[in-house]
Amino acid sequence: MATNARIKPVERATNRSWDAWLQFMDAIDARNLDHQQIALKVYEELDGTIEPLGWWTQAVTVAYEQYIGRRIPGQRPDGTFQTTVSRSTTLGMEELMEAWQQFAAEDETVQGIVVAGNLRVSGTDRRVTWRTKAQDGSSVIVTSEPKKNGAASIVATQIGLATRDANDEARQRWTSIVDRFVEGVGLRA
């Protein structure tokens, strides 16, 4: 049972010690529940005490699953991996996505990752999302998310990676891509 970086933020945000969370998990027999069942119990426990409720529900659940060795950092409940890289920019949400789409269409690394013809862009007032499939069958999602100051952040996520090594490689690749994008168009906040 290893400690992990998620525990301290969970303790601070929920105003509950990790030992108290472990007692709660024992009381609900969490070791014999799947991810969704644990998350539902945590959701009920936290309801009305914290915002955003869903985010902290997942944070507590994942911290517990990592603590007991059920999953390792970056691993999803289905056993695949997910990596995310984000950077703040000086552009607004729509402008940022327009710049990303132009960059992605011309960038050889991005084009070498994605499956041609499977690209979708959609948006709401909360985010604009660029989605596609990667050559390896995983999903790639790049979002433009607003910040309080009118600017936006770019968030690149690759979901469904088969191994931890593939996840580590994807993180390095997306860090390079996002940094190149932000620095190349002079968007660093």
Backbone as a ProteinNet text record, in pm:
[ID]
protein_1_A
[PRIMARY]
MATNARIKPVERATNRSWDAWLQFMDAIDARNLDHQQIALKVYEELDGTIEPLGWWTQAVTVAYEQYIGRRIPGQRPDGTFQTTVSRSTTLGMEELMEAWQQFAAEDETVQGIVVAGNLRVSGTDRRVTWRTKAQDGSSVIVTSEPKKNGAASIVATQIGLATRDANDEARQRWTSIVDRFVEGVGLRA
[TERTIARY]
83.2	0	87.4	100.3	185.8	108.5	181.3	118.6	120.7	35	36.8	8.4	36.6	26.5	-116.4	-213.2	-353	-404.6	-338.7	-391.5	-397.8	-288.8	-287.4	-394.3	-408.3	-516.1	-655.4	-675.9	-805	-830.2	-728.3	-743.2	-779.1	-706.8	-732.8	-872.7	-908.4	-1036.2	-1157	-1144.8	-1259.7	-1260.4	-1151.1	-1137.9	-1152	-1089.5	-1095.4	-959.9	-908.1	-777.9	-787.8	-672.8	-670.8	-713.3	-673.1	-717.7	-869.7	-931.8	-1078.7	-1139.1	-1075.6	-1124.4	-1107.1	-996.9	-977.2	-1082.1	-1118.7	-1225.2	-1357.8	-1385.6	-1506.9	-1504.6	-1391.6	-1380.3	-1398.7	-1343.1	-1362.8	-1511.2	-1576.8	-1717.7	-1808.6	-1771.3	-1854.2	-1803.7	-1700.6	-1639.5	-1588.8	-1519.1	-1474.7	-1383	-1307.2	-1217.3	-1294.1	-1419.8	-1501.8	-1599.8	-1581.7	-1666.9	-1585.3	-1652.6	-1581.5	-1575.8	-1508	-1488	-1620.2	-1714.9	-1842.7	-1917	-1913.5	-1980.7	-1915.5	-1782.2	-1711.8	-1746.4	-1738.4	-1765.1	-1905.6	-2003.3	-2140.3	-2148.4	-2082.2	-2082	-2009.4	-1897.3	-1822.3	-1905.9	-1973.2	-2060.1	-2166.4	-2230.3	-2334.1	-2274	-2153.1	-2087.2	-2049.9	-2008.1	-1962.8	-2073.6	-2187.1	-2294.7	-2329.1	-2325	-2357.1	-2240.6	-2122.1	-2008.4	-1895	-1894.9	-1779.5	-1822.5	-1753.4	-1775.2	-1639.9	-1624.8	-1724.3	-1735.2	-1854.8	-1881.7	-1830	-1860.3	-1818.5	-1667.7	-1599.8	-1453.8	-1392.2	-1435.7	-1378.7	-1419.7	-1537.4	-1577.2	-1475.2	-1439.9	-1341.6	-1204	-1165.9	-1034.8	-1020.8	-1123.1	-1119.9	-1116.1	-1200.9	-1210.2	-1078.9	-1022.2	-896.4	-782	-776.6	-671.9	-680.3	-800.3	-817.8	-772.7	-815.8	-778.5	-626.7	-561.5	-415.7	-353.6	-410	-359	-358.6	-465.4	-472.9	-406.6	-351.8	-281	-368.8	-492.9	-584.4	-550.4	-493.4	-450.4	-330.2	-258.4	-141.3	-173.9	-95.5	-124.5	-138.6	-243.8	-272.3	-361.4	-383.8	-463.3	-610.8	-691.7	-836.8	-899.6	-1026.4	-1091.1	-1089.8	-1086.6	-1086.6	-946.3	-845.2	-709.4	-624.9	-688	-611.6	-558.4	-483.8	-421.5	-467.4	-452.2	-490.3	-386.2	-349.8	-256.6	-316.1	-285.6	-336.6	-225.7	-220.6	-125.2	-204.2	-181.9	-254.8	-161.1	-198.3	-123.6	-222.5	-196.2	-273.9	-226.1	-318.1	-282.5	-342.7	-314.8	-367.4	-492.3	-528.5	-644.1	-773.3	-885.3	-1016.7	-1044.3	-1150.4	-1180.2	-1195.9	-1277.9	-1300.3	-1175	-1108.3	-985.7	-878.4	-868.8	-770.4	-798.8	-925.7	-958.6	-933.7	-961.4	-931.4	-781.6	-700	-554.4	-509.5	-568.3	-531.9	-564.5	-684.4	-725	-628.4	-587.4	-492.2	-357.5	-310.1	-183.4	-190.2	-296.5	-309.6	-314.7	-377.5	-388.5	-253.1	-160.8	-31.1	83.3	63.7	172.4	191.4	312.6	341	324.2	360.9	347.7	201.6	119.3	-24.4	-82.1	-49	-102	-55.5	64	113.5	44.8	-22.8	-92.4	-236.2	-304.3	-449	-487.3	-610.6	-668	-737.3	-700.1	-758.5	-908.4	-982.7	-1125.7	-1213.8	-1158.3	-1237.7	-1242.1	-1232	-1220.4	-1356.3	-1385.1	-1508.3	-1473.1	-1538.9	-1524.8	-1663.9	-1679.4	-1807.9	-1780.8	-1883.2	-1859.7	-1983.1	-1957.6	-2060	-2001.8	-2074.6	-2019.7	-1913.4	-1896.3	-1798.1	-1668.4	-1673.2	-1551.3	-1579.7	-1471.5	-1477.3	-1387.4	-1436.4	-1366.1	-1336.1	-1213.3	-1162.4	-1135.6	-1202.4	-1189.7	-1150.6	-1070	-1035.5	-987	-964	-903.2	-756.5	-676	-533.7	-510.8	-395.3	-360.6	-365.4	-334.8	-332.6	-470.1	-575	-710.7	-753.7	-662.1	-698.6	-771	-826.5	-897.5	-812.4	-819.5	-750.1	-855.4	-848.3	-942.4	-861	-879.3	-815.1	-926.4	-923.3	-1027.1	-967.2	-1050.3	-1020.9	-1117.4	-1063.8	-1146.4	-1124.2	-1233	-1219.3	-1158.5	-1087.6	-1034.2	-1107	-1096.5	-1170.2	-1136.1	-1014	-970.6	-1008	-1090.6	-1130.1	-1040.5	-926.6	-836.7	-882.6	-805.3	-842.8	-718.6	-741.3	-636.4	-660.4	-550.7	-560.4	-530.9	-614.6	-600.2	-601.6	-488.2	-476.8	-477.8	-569.2	-584.5	-584.2	-511.4	-517.1	-565.1	-673.9	-743.4	-743	-723.2	-732.4	-599.1	-490.5	-358.3	-339.3	-279	-274.8	-181.9	-70.6	28.3	78.3	144.1	204.5	314.3	391.3	494.9	433.9	324.7	257	204.7	158.7	109.6	223.1	337.2	453.2	499.8	502.3	541.3	441.7	313	209.2	221.6	250.7	266.5	382.6	494.7	609.3	574.1	507	470	374.1	270.4	172.8	231.4	322.9	390.6	465.8	536.7	611	516.1	408.4	312	249.8	199.2	130.6	228.1	347.5	447.7	482.5	501.2	531.8	417.5	295.7	177.9	172.6	179.7	166.9	281.4	403.7	519.1	527.9	490.3	500.8	407.5	294.5	200.3	197.9	294.4	308.6	192.3	142.2	22.6	48.6	174.2	201.5	148.5	73.8	13.9	115.7
-118.4	0	124.4	180.5	297.8	425.9	527.5	659	720.7	819.4	884.4	1033.1	1103.3	1249.2	1299	1213.1	1254.8	1269.5	1209.2	1203.7	1340.8	1416.1	1547.4	1641.7	1654.9	1741.2	1693.7	1562.1	1507.5	1545.3	1531.1	1567.4	1715.5	1801.5	1946.1	1981.6	1931.7	1969.4	1915.7	1794.3	1732.6	1759.3	1820.6	1848	1718.7	1613.1	1480.9	1413.6	1356.4	1288.9	1163.8	1119.7	997.5	878.2	876.1	767.9	764.5	882	886.5	834.3	867.6	813.1	662	611	466.1	397.3	459.8	404.8	402.2	510.6	514.8	401.8	384.2	280.5	141.3	119.1	-9.5	-29.3	76.7	67.1	33	77	44.7	-79.3	-145.1	-263.7	-234.2	-120.2	-71.4	-168.7	-248.7	-343.5	-442.7	-464.8	-559.6	-490.5	-360.7	-285.1	-244.3	-226	-175	-22.1	37.6	182.6	258.3	221.8	293	280.7	164.1	144.7	227.2	233	315.2	461.7	505.6	646.2	687.4	601.5	633.7	656.1	570.6	584.5	712.6	742.4	864.5	986.9	981	1090.8	1119.8	1014	1030.2	1089	1047.9	1096.2	1244.6	1286.3	1424.3	1521.3	1469.1	1553.9	1666.8	1789.5	1905.9	1962.7	1901.4	1946.7	2006.9	1986.9	2027.5	2050.2	2141	2164.7	2169.7	2119.5	2043.8	1900.6	1861.7	1733	1614.6	1610.3	1497.2	1483.9	1597.9	1595.8	1538.9	1587.8	1539.7	1396.2	1355.6	1215	1126	1162.4	1084	1091.5	1209.1	1224.5	1131.2	1126	1038.5	892.2	856.3	717.8	670.2	751.2	713.7	707.9	803.3	799.9	669.3	627.7	502.1	382.6	379	266.8	260.5	375.4	375.5	332.9	376.8	343.4	191.9	124.7	-20.3	-100.8	-31.7	-100.9	-153.7	-110.1	-155	-90.8	28.4	94.1	182	212.9	298.6	435	538.3	671.4	669	736.2	742.1	630.2	527.4	413.2	439	400.6	417	288.6	295.4	175.4	54.5	76.8	-35.5	-93.2	-38	-89.1	-15.1	65.7	146.2	270.1	350.7	468.5	594.9	705.6	836.7	938.7	1024.5	1132	1265	1368.8	1502	1604.6	1699.4	1809.7	1937.1	2039.3	2165.1	2284.1	2393.2	2517.7	2633.7	2737.5	2861.1	2942.4	3016.6	3102.3	3241.1	3329.3	3465.2	3480.5	3378.8	3387.2	3349.7	3396.5	3353.3	3212.2	3153.1	3012.7	2981.4	3056	3027	3054.3	3165.6	3199.8	3093.4	3042.4	2938.7	2813.4	2772.5	2652.2	2673.8	2791.2	2819.4	2806.8	2863.4	2854.2	2708.4	2630.5	2489.5	2412.3	2434.7	2360.9	2387.1	2511.1	2544.2	2476.9	2485.4	2421.9	2271	2206.7	2060.7	2013.3	2090.3	2052.6	2056.3	2137.7	2155.2	2084.1	2044.2	1986.2	1838.4	1802.1	1664.3	1564.9	1603.6	1512.1	1484.1	1588.3	1568.7	1483.3	1516.2	1440.4	1294.8	1268.5	1132.3	1050.3	1117.6	1049.5	1015.6	1108.2	1096.5	1014.4	964.9	892.1	994.4	1001.1	1098.4	1074.9	1183	1173.9	1144.2	1139.1	1104.6	1220	1342.2	1459.6	1525.4	1562.6	1635.1	1752	1863.3	1979.7	2019.2	2037.1	2078.7	2175.6	2250.5	2346.7	2383.8	2434	2490.1	2619.4	2683	2803.5	2769.5	2642.4	2599.5	2548.3	2502.1	2452.7	2423.8	2427.4	2384.5	2261.8	2156.4	2028.3	1980.7	1939.2	1880.4	1734.5	1641.4	1498.4	1420.5	1319.3	1228.4	1095.7	1001.2	874.2	877.5	812.4	799.8	672.7	664.3	546.3	417.9	428.3	309.4	272	344.6	314.5	392.5	462.8	545.5	671	747	870	990.5	1093.2	1218.8	1328.4	1402.8	1511.5	1635.1	1742.1	1869.2	1968.8	2030.4	2126.7	2264.8	2363.2	2501.7	2537	2565.1	2588.2	2729.3	2803.6	2943.2	2955.9	3066.8	3103.1	3229.6	3261.8	3375.4	3508.2	3523.4	3651	3670.8	3583.1	3593.3	3516.9	3471.5	3389	3243.3	3154.1	3012.5	2925.3	2802.7	2701.8	2598.2	2543.3	2429.9	2305	2202.4	2078.3	1962.9	1893.4	1779.7	1651	1560.4	1434.3	1319	1213.3	1090.7	981.3	915.6	818.6	681	577.4	441.2	383.8	436.6	384.3	248.8	155.8	16.5	-9.4	62.9	32.9	160.8	142.7	256.9	320.2	236.8	290.1	374.2	325.1	401.8	533.2	530.2	651.3	751.7	702.6	789.7	852.7	771.9	822.9	927.9	901.7	997	1127.2	1119.9	1241.8	1326	1262.1	1336	1397.5	1320.6	1368.4	1487.2	1475.9	1584.5	1706.5	1686.8	1801.2	1878.8	1808.7	1872.1	1942.8	1875.5	1933.6	2060.8	2051.9	2166.8	2282.1	2252.1	2358.4	2424	2343.8	2397.2	2484.6	2440.2	2517.4	2652.4	2646.9	2769.2	2866	2815	2902	2948.3	2859.7	2892.7	3003.1	3012.2	3118.8	3229.6	3228	3335.8	3349.7	3238	3239.8	3218	3199.4	3167.9	3278.6	3237.8	3335	3381.1
0	0	0	-115.3	-131.6	-105.5	-65.4	-55.3	-193.4	-213.5	-343.5	-330	-437.3	-438.7	-427.1	-443.8	-437.2	-293.7	-198.6	-62.1	4.3	2.3	69.6	14	-119.3	-169.5	-127.8	-124	-79.8	65.5	149.1	291	306	234.5	244.6	195.5	78.8	17.2	93.5	145.3	213.5	363.6	411.3	554.7	636.9	583.8	647.2	631.2	737.3	729.7	643	593.3	513.5	598.6	724.9	813.7	823.8	830.7	835.9	705.6	591.8	464.1	459.9	513.6	515.2	602.9	714.5	799.4	723.5	649.9	568	464.6	397.3	293.8	354.6	472.1	540.5	573.5	619.3	658.8	540.7	419.8	302.4	228.6	283.4	223.4	81.7	67	-63.6	-137	-64.8	-132.8	-219.1	-185.7	-260.9	-355.4	-376.3	-468.3	-590.1	-704.3	-821.7	-815.4	-909.9	-911.1	-901.4	-984.4	-986.9	-853	-792.5	-663.8	-553.4	-552.1	-453.1	-476.1	-602.1	-634.2	-591.4	-609	-567.8	-416.5	-340.2	-193.3	-151	-216	-184.9	-222.2	-336.4	-380.7	-274.5	-228.5	-124.7	3.3	37.2	158.1	146.9	29.3	9.9	-31	-74.3	-125.8	-28.3	-78.2	2.3	81.5	68.7	148.8	66.9	-65.8	-147.4	-291.3	-357.4	-500.6	-569.6	-689.4	-763.9	-710.6	-679.5	-614.5	-696	-824.5	-907.6	-915.8	-928.2	-938.9	-811.6	-695.3	-568.8	-538.4	-585.6	-572.2	-642.3	-765.4	-840.2	-775.5	-726	-662.5	-542.1	-457.5	-339.5	-383.4	-479.2	-524.4	-586.9	-674.3	-740.3	-639	-547.4	-443.6	-365.3	-331.8	-257.9	-343.2	-468.3	-554.7	-574	-583.3	-593.2	-460.2	-351.1	-218.1	-194.3	-237.4	-214.6	-326.6	-427.2	-534.2	-644.9	-650.9	-755.6	-889.9	-884.7	-1007.8	-979.2	-1084.7	-1072.2	-1132.2	-1100.8	-1155.2	-1306.8	-1355.3	-1498.2	-1547.1	-1464.8	-1507.1	-1481.4	-1578.4	-1569.4	-1514.4	-1474.1	-1418.7	-1511.7	-1644.7	-1738.7	-1763.5	-1693.7	-1706.8	-1809.4	-1894.6	-1989.2	-1918.4	-1991.3	-1932.3	-2002.2	-1931.6	-1982.6	-1941.3	-2033.3	-2002	-2044.2	-1968.1	-1997.1	-1979.6	-2073.4	-2068.3	-2090.9	-2006.7	-2026	-2009.8	-2077	-2067.1	-2074.3	-1997.9	-2005	-2124.1	-2184.2	-2297.4	-2276.5	-2370.8	-2365.8	-2451.4	-2530.4	-2619.4	-2549.2	-2603.9	-2559	-2608.8	-2558.4	-2584.5	-2734.1	-2806.4	-2948.2	-3031.3	-3003	-3076.2	-3056	-2935.1	-2905.7	-2987.1	-2994.3	-3071	-3219.9	-3269.9	-3411.2	-3437	-3346.9	-3361.4	-3352.9	-3260	-3246.7	-3373.8	-3429.9	-3549.6	-3665.5	-3681.4	-3787.3	-3760.7	-3636.7	-3598.8	-3621.7	-3572.6	-3581.9	-3726.5	-3813.4	-3954.1	-4024.4	-3972.3	-4036.4	-3965.4	-3840.6	-3761.4	-3795.3	-3836.3	-3876.7	-3762.6	-3640.1	-3526.7	-3497.6	-3494.3	-3471.2	-3583.2	-3706.9	-3820.4	-3818.6	-3763.8	-3753.3	-3645.2	-3552.1	-3442	-3478.2	-3545.4	-3563.7	-3684.9	-3681.7	-3793.3	-3882	-4006.3	-4098.5	-4116.6	-4124.8	-4153.9	-4035.4	-3916.5	-3798.8	-3699.1	-3746.4	-3661.3	-3640.4	-3513.6	-3480.8	-3391.1	-3412.2	-3325.3	-3279.7	-3148.3	-3092.6	-2978.8	-2941.1	-2835.4	-2756.9	-2638	-2550.9	-2494.7	-2405.9	-2344.2	-2240.6	-2208.1	-2108.6	-2168.8	-2295.4	-2360.5	-2507.7	-2586.7	-2725.8	-2734.7	-2800	-2801	-2942.9	-2963.1	-3087.8	-3055.1	-3125.3	-3095.2	-3219.3	-3195.1	-3303.4	-3243.8	-3328.3	-3288	-3325.8	-3245.2	-3275.6	-3356.3	-3421.1	-3501.1	-3418	-3286.8	-3200.6	-3146.5	-3186.2	-3140.9	-3018.9	-2955	-2840.2	-2889.6	-2797.1	-2831	-2795.1	-2878	-2853.3	-2841.8	-2732.3	-2707.5	-2670.7	-2745.2	-2714.8	-2688.4	-2570.5	-2536.5	-2513.4	-2538.9	-2507.2	-2394.8	-2277	-2158.9	-2106.3	-2079.4	-2036.3	-1897.4	-1880.9	-1749.8	-1704.5	-1578.1	-1521.9	-1587.1	-1636.7	-1691.9	-1838.9	-1895.5	-2035.4	-2130.4	-2081	-2161.5	-2151.6	-2210.6	-2208.4	-2195.1	-2152.3	-2144.3	-2252.4	-2304.7	-2395	-2313	-2328.7	-2253.6	-2354.4	-2366.2	-2458.1	-2377.1	-2412.1	-2340	-2439.4	-2407.4	-2485.6	-2392	-2431	-2346.7	-2412.7	-2332.3	-2382.5	-2425.9	-2369.8	-2401.7	-2333.3	-2403.2	-2356.8	-2239.1	-2230.4	-2127	-2060.1	-1948.7	-1879.2	-1964.7	-2034.4	-2122.7	-2234.6	-2293.9	-2399	-2342.5	-2219.6	-2153	-2132.1	-2084.6	-2063.4	-2195	-2300.9	-2432.6	-2481.4	-2461	-2503.2	-2425.8	-2296.8	-2216	-2270.3	-2299.3	-2354.3	-2489.6	-2573.1	-2706.7	-2696.9	-2612.7	-2600.2	-2530	-2437.1	-2375.1	-2482.6	-2568.8	-2677.3	-2774.7	-2812.2	-2907	-2849.1	-2726.9	-2666.5	-2643.9	-2596.7	-2578.3	-2711.5	-2814.2	-2947.1	-2998.4	-2977.3	-3018.8	-2945.8	-2812.5	-2731.9	-2759.7	-2764.6	-2788	-2932.2	-3024.2	-3167.2	-3211.6	-3147.5	-3185.3	-3081.2	-2989.2	-2892	-2796.8	-2748.4	-2663.9	-2516.7	-2477.3	-2336.8	-2247.6	-2146.5	-2051.9	-1951.1
[MASK]
+++++++++++++++++++++++++++++++++++++++++++++++++++++++++++++++++++++++++++++++++++++++++++++++++++++++++++++++++++++++++++++++++++++++++++++++++++++++++++++++++++++++++++++++++++++++++++++

